[in-house]
Amino acid sequence: MRTETTDPKEEISLKGKHLLTWKDYSKEEIIHLLERAMEMKQAPCSGALSQKTLAMIFEKSSTRTRVSFEVGMTQLGGTAINLNSRDMQLGRGETIGDTAKVLSRYVDGIMIRTDAHQKLEELAGNGSVPVISGLCDLYHPCQALADMLTVYEQKGQLAGVKLVYTGDGNNVAHSLMTIGAILGLEVVVASPSGYWPLDFITGNAKKLAAKHGGSVTVTENVEEAAAGADILYTDVWTSMGQDGEEKERKEALFPYQINERLVTAAKPDVSVLHCLPAHREEEITKEVMEGEHSFVFEQAENRLHVQKAILEALL
C-alpha cells in the first residue's frame, strides 16, 4: 500500500494525536494506520497497550463501536471502561471541559460516541490525552477507515477506485468523501435534493481530492452515478434522533435503494458495503444484502482491526 511519496525509512508517530476527522491526517499517516490494521488482522494479540486504559463515553447506543474498541483494548493488553453519560456527572450538568480534565488524570485515551462534533472539539481542547470520535453528527472516521481497508482487500488498490454512496448525505458520507479524497478514490454521493452532504464538507473534500488525485462528486442521478462503480455503499435512511422524519425520508430516499437494478448498472465485480445496522428492503434489498456482491460483514469485522491500529498509534 506504500505510495511513491512514502519513505519506507521514515518513522510515522501519531502518539498523542486526536482523531476527530480525517482532514487532520496526511495520506501517509492514513496509509500507515491501514498497514498496521492489516498486520494486526494476521496477529491480533499483543501487549502494546499493557497498563493503558481507554475511557469510552456513549451518548448514543452502539454495537460495533463498543465491542470493537473494548475487544481491541483487551487484545492489545489494555483495559476499556464503558461510561454511559446518563450515569456520569456529565449527564447532570458537569461541563465537557471539566470532564476532559478529570478523565485525563485517570486514563490514557478517551473515545466518545456523541451527537455533536462540538463536544469532541471541547474534549480535545480541554484534556491532555487523545480523543477519538466513535461517531458524531458530522463524521464517523473509524467506520471510514474500516471501509477503506475493506475496499483495499476487495480491489487490491485504493487510488482510482470508484466508490458510490447512495442515500442520505450524512456523517458516514462526510467521512467517506474526506478519507476517499485523501487516498485518491473517485467518490460519488448520490442523494436527492435536500439530503446532500453539507456544503463546507463537500468543498473541503474536493480541495483534498484535487491535491491527491482523486475526485468528489455529489449528484441526484443515482443510475448515472452507479455506472461503472467498483463499490456501492449505503446507510440507514433514518438515524438516531430523526424518528419524526421517517415517513418523508423513506419516500424521498426510496429511489436510492441498493437493489439488483443498481448492482447491474455497476461493474460485474462490484462490492456492496453497508456500515450497519441495516434495514432490509429499505436502503438495501435482502437479495443484495445477502448476495454474492455483499461484503458487509467483512466490513464490520474490519472495525476491530482498524480500531486497534488507531489505539496503538494514538495511545
C-alpha positions as CSV (number, residue, x, y, z in Angstrom):
1,M,0.0,0.0,0.0
2,R,3.1,2.3,0.0
3,T,2.8,5.2,-2.3
4,E,5.5,7.0,-4.3
5,T,5.6,9.7,-1.7
6,T,6.1,7.4,1.3
7,D,9.6,6.9,2.6
8,P,9.8,3.4,4.0
9,K,12.6,4.5,6.3
10,E,10.5,7.4,7.7
11,E,9.0,6.7,11.1
12,I,5.4,7.9,11.5
13,S,4.4,8.7,15.0
14,L,0.8,9.6,15.9
15,K,1.2,9.3,19.7
16,G,-0.9,11.9,21.5
17,K,-2.9,12.9,18.4
18,H,-6.7,13.2,18.3
19,L,-8.9,11.5,15.8
20,L,-11.9,13.8,15.1
21,T,-11.9,13.8,11.3
22,W,-9.5,12.6,8.6
23,K,-8.9,16.0,7.2
24,D,-6.4,16.4,10.1
25,Y,-4.3,13.5,8.8
26,S,-1.9,13.1,5.9
27,K,-2.2,10.5,3.2
28,E,1.0,8.8,4.6
29,E,-0.5,8.7,8.2
30,I,-3.7,7.1,7.0
31,I,-1.8,4.5,4.9
32,H,0.4,3.8,8.0
33,L,-2.8,3.0,10.0
34,L,-4.2,0.8,7.3
35,E,-0.9,-1.2,7.0
36,R,-0.9,-1.7,10.8
37,A,-4.5,-2.8,10.7
38,M,-3.6,-5.5,8.1
39,E,-0.7,-6.7,10.2
40,M,-2.9,-6.8,13.3
41,K,-5.5,-8.8,11.4
42,Q,-2.9,-11.5,11.0
43,A,-1.5,-11.2,14.6
44,P,-4.4,-10.0,16.7
45,C,-2.9,-10.0,20.2
46,S,0.0,-8.2,21.7
47,G,1.0,-6.3,24.8
48,A,1.3,-3.0,23.0
49,L,-1.1,-1.2,25.4
50,S,-0.3,-3.1,28.6
51,Q,-1.4,-1.0,31.6
52,K,-3.2,1.5,29.3
53,T,-6.8,2.4,29.9
54,L,-9.4,3.8,27.4
55,A,-12.5,5.6,28.7
56,M,-15.5,5.0,26.4
57,I,-18.3,7.5,26.6
58,F,-21.6,6.6,24.9
59,E,-24.3,9.2,24.4
60,K,-25.7,7.1,21.6
61,S,-26.3,3.4,21.6
62,S,-23.7,1.2,19.9
63,T,-22.9,-2.4,18.9
64,R,-19.9,-2.4,16.6
65,T,-18.2,0.7,18.1
66,R,-18.4,-0.5,21.7
67,V,-17.5,-4.1,21.1
68,S,-14.6,-3.4,18.7
69,F,-13.0,-0.9,21.0
70,E,-13.4,-3.0,24.1
71,V,-12.1,-6.2,22.4
72,G,-9.4,-4.2,20.7
73,M,-8.1,-2.8,24.0
74,T,-8.2,-6.3,25.6
75,Q,-6.3,-7.9,22.6
76,L,-3.6,-5.2,23.0
77,G,-3.2,-5.9,26.7
78,G,-5.1,-2.8,27.9
79,T,-8.4,-2.0,29.6
80,A,-11.6,-0.3,28.4
81,I,-14.1,1.4,30.7
82,N,-17.6,1.8,29.5
83,L,-19.1,5.1,30.6
84,N,-22.8,5.9,30.0
85,S,-23.3,9.6,30.0
86,R,-26.5,9.2,32.0
87,D,-24.5,7.6,34.8
88,M,-21.8,10.3,34.8
89,Q,-21.9,13.8,36.2
90,L,-21.7,14.8,32.5
91,G,-25.4,13.9,32.4
92,R,-26.1,16.1,35.4
93,G,-24.6,19.3,34.1
94,E,-20.8,18.9,34.6
95,T,-19.1,20.6,31.7
96,I,-17.3,18.8,28.9
97,G,-14.2,20.7,29.8
98,D,-14.2,19.6,33.4
99,T,-14.9,16.0,32.3
100,A,-11.9,16.1,29.9
101,K,-9.6,17.5,32.6
102,V,-10.6,14.9,35.2
103,L,-10.6,11.9,32.8
104,S,-7.2,12.9,31.5
105,R,-5.8,12.3,35.0
106,Y,-7.2,8.8,35.1
107,V,-7.0,7.3,31.6
108,D,-4.7,7.2,28.6
109,G,-7.3,8.0,26.0
110,I,-11.0,8.9,25.5
111,M,-13.4,7.6,22.9
112,I,-16.8,9.2,22.7
113,R,-19.8,8.5,20.6
114,T,-22.0,11.6,20.7
115,D,-24.5,13.8,18.9
116,A,-22.4,16.9,18.4
117,H,-18.9,17.4,16.8
118,Q,-18.5,20.4,19.1
119,K,-18.4,18.1,22.1
120,L,-15.5,16.3,20.6
121,E,-13.6,19.5,20.0
122,E,-14.3,20.6,23.6
123,L,-13.0,17.3,25.0
124,A,-9.9,17.5,22.8
125,G,-9.3,21.2,23.7
126,N,-9.5,20.7,27.4
127,G,-8.0,17.3,28.0
128,S,-4.4,16.1,27.8
129,V,-5.0,12.6,26.3
130,P,-6.0,11.6,22.8
131,V,-9.7,11.9,21.9
132,I,-11.2,9.5,19.4
133,S,-14.5,10.0,17.6
134,G,-16.7,7.0,17.8
135,L,-19.3,8.9,15.8
136,C,-20.8,12.4,15.9
137,D,-23.3,14.4,13.8
138,L,-20.6,15.4,11.2
139,Y,-18.2,12.4,10.9
140,H,-17.7,8.7,11.5
141,P,-13.9,8.4,11.0
142,C,-13.3,4.9,12.4
143,Q,-16.0,3.5,10.2
144,A,-14.5,5.1,7.2
145,L,-11.1,3.7,7.9
146,A,-12.6,0.2,8.1
147,D,-14.3,0.9,4.8
148,M,-11.0,1.8,3.2
149,L,-9.4,-1.4,4.5
150,T,-12.4,-3.4,3.1
151,V,-12.1,-1.7,-0.3
152,Y,-8.4,-2.4,-0.4
153,E,-8.9,-6.1,0.4
154,Q,-11.6,-6.4,-2.3
155,K,-10.0,-4.3,-5.1
156,G,-6.2,-4.5,-4.3
157,Q,-5.9,-0.7,-4.5
158,L,-7.5,2.5,-3.3
159,A,-6.4,5.2,-5.8
160,G,-8.7,5.2,-8.8
161,V,-11.4,3.1,-7.2
162,K,-15.0,4.4,-7.9
163,L,-17.0,4.3,-4.7
164,V,-20.6,5.3,-5.0
165,Y,-22.5,6.1,-1.8
166,T,-26.3,6.3,-2.2
167,G,-28.9,7.8,0.2
168,D,-28.7,10.3,3.0
169,G,-25.6,12.5,2.8
170,N,-24.9,12.0,6.5
171,N,-21.8,11.7,8.8
172,V,-20.8,8.4,7.0
173,A,-20.9,10.1,3.6
174,H,-18.9,13.0,5.0
175,S,-16.1,10.7,6.3
176,L,-16.1,8.7,3.1
177,M,-15.7,11.8,1.0
178,T,-12.9,13.1,3.2
179,I,-10.8,10.0,3.5
180,G,-11.6,8.9,-0.1
181,A,-10.4,12.2,-1.4
182,I,-7.1,11.9,0.5
183,L,-6.5,8.4,-0.7
184,G,-7.2,9.2,-4.3
185,L,-10.6,7.5,-4.8
186,E,-13.3,8.6,-7.1
187,V,-16.1,9.2,-4.6
188,V,-19.7,9.9,-5.8
189,V,-22.5,10.7,-3.4
190,A,-26.0,10.1,-5.0
191,S,-28.7,11.8,-2.9
192,P,-32.0,13.6,-3.6
193,S,-32.1,17.4,-3.2
194,G,-32.4,18.3,0.5
195,Y,-30.3,15.3,1.6
196,W,-27.0,16.2,0.2
197,P,-23.8,16.4,2.3
198,L,-23.1,19.7,4.0
199,D,-21.6,22.2,1.5
200,F,-18.5,23.0,3.6
201,I,-17.5,19.4,4.0
202,T,-18.0,18.7,0.3
203,G,-15.9,21.8,-0.5
204,N,-13.1,20.6,1.8
205,A,-13.2,17.1,0.3
206,K,-13.0,18.5,-3.3
207,K,-9.9,20.5,-2.3
208,L,-8.3,17.4,-0.8
209,A,-9.2,15.4,-3.9
210,A,-7.6,18.0,-6.2
211,K,-4.4,17.7,-4.1
212,H,-4.3,13.9,-4.0
213,G,-5.5,13.0,-7.5
214,G,-9.0,11.8,-6.5
215,S,-12.4,13.3,-7.2
216,V,-15.6,14.0,-5.2
217,T,-19.0,14.4,-6.9
218,V,-22.5,14.9,-5.5
219,T,-25.4,14.2,-7.8
220,E,-29.2,13.4,-7.8
221,N,-28.8,10.9,-10.6
222,V,-28.3,7.5,-8.9
223,E,-28.3,5.5,-12.1
224,E,-25.6,7.6,-13.7
225,A,-23.6,7.5,-10.5
226,A,-23.7,3.7,-10.3
227,A,-22.5,3.2,-13.8
228,G,-19.0,1.6,-13.6
229,A,-18.9,1.6,-9.8
230,D,-16.4,-0.6,-8.1
231,I,-18.1,-0.1,-4.7
232,L,-21.8,0.5,-3.9
233,Y,-22.3,1.8,-0.4
234,T,-25.3,2.8,1.7
235,D,-26.5,3.6,5.2
236,V,-29.9,3.7,7.0
237,W,-32.2,6.5,5.9
238,T,-33.3,7.5,9.4
239,S,-30.6,7.8,12.0
240,M,-31.0,8.2,15.8
241,G,-32.8,11.4,16.6
242,Q,-34.6,11.6,13.2
243,D,-37.5,9.3,14.0
244,G,-40.1,12.0,13.4
245,E,-38.9,12.3,9.8
246,E,-39.1,8.6,9.0
247,K,-42.0,8.7,6.6
248,E,-40.8,11.6,4.5
249,R,-37.3,10.2,4.4
250,K,-38.5,6.8,3.1
251,E,-40.4,8.5,0.3
252,A,-37.5,10.8,-0.7
253,L,-34.8,8.1,-0.5
254,F,-36.5,5.0,-1.9
255,P,-35.2,5.7,-5.5
256,Y,-31.7,5.5,-4.0
257,Q,-32.1,1.9,-2.7
258,I,-29.3,-0.5,-3.5
259,N,-31.1,-3.3,-5.4
260,E,-30.4,-5.6,-8.3
261,R,-31.1,-2.9,-10.8
262,L,-28.4,-0.7,-9.3
263,V,-25.9,-3.6,-8.9
264,T,-26.4,-4.4,-12.6
265,A,-25.6,-0.9,-13.5
266,A,-22.2,-1.1,-11.7
267,K,-19.2,-3.2,-12.7
268,P,-19.7,-7.0,-12.8
269,D,-17.4,-7.5,-9.8
270,V,-18.9,-4.6,-7.8
271,S,-18.7,-5.0,-4.0
272,V,-21.6,-3.8,-1.8
273,L,-21.0,-2.2,1.6
274,H,-23.2,-1.1,4.4
275,C,-22.0,0.3,7.8
276,L,-24.9,-1.4,9.7
277,P,-27.4,-1.7,11.2
278,A,-29.3,-2.5,8.0
279,H,-33.0,-2.2,7.3
280,R,-33.5,-4.8,4.6
281,E,-36.0,-3.7,1.9
282,E,-35.4,-0.1,2.8
283,E,-32.0,1.3,1.9
284,I,-30.9,-2.2,0.6
285,T,-32.8,-5.2,-0.5
286,K,-32.4,-8.6,1.3
287,E,-31.3,-10.1,-2.0
288,V,-28.3,-7.8,-2.4
289,M,-27.5,-7.7,1.3
290,E,-27.2,-11.4,1.4
291,G,-25.9,-11.9,-2.1
292,E,-22.5,-12.7,-3.7
293,H,-21.6,-9.0,-4.0
294,S,-22.1,-8.2,-0.3
295,F,-19.0,-7.8,1.9
296,V,-20.9,-6.1,4.7
297,F,-19.8,-8.5,7.5
298,E,-16.2,-8.5,6.4
299,Q,-16.5,-4.7,6.6
300,A,-17.9,-4.9,10.1
301,E,-15.1,-7.2,11.2
302,N,-12.6,-4.7,10.0
303,R,-13.8,-2.2,12.5
304,L,-11.9,-4.3,15.1
305,H,-8.6,-4.3,13.2
306,V,-8.6,-0.5,12.3
307,Q,-9.6,0.4,15.9
308,K,-6.6,-1.5,17.2
309,A,-4.3,0.3,14.8
310,I,-5.7,3.6,15.9
311,L,-5.5,2.8,19.6
312,E,-1.9,1.6,19.3
313,A,-0.8,4.6,17.3
314,L,-2.5,7.3,19.4
315,L,-2.1,5.8,22.9
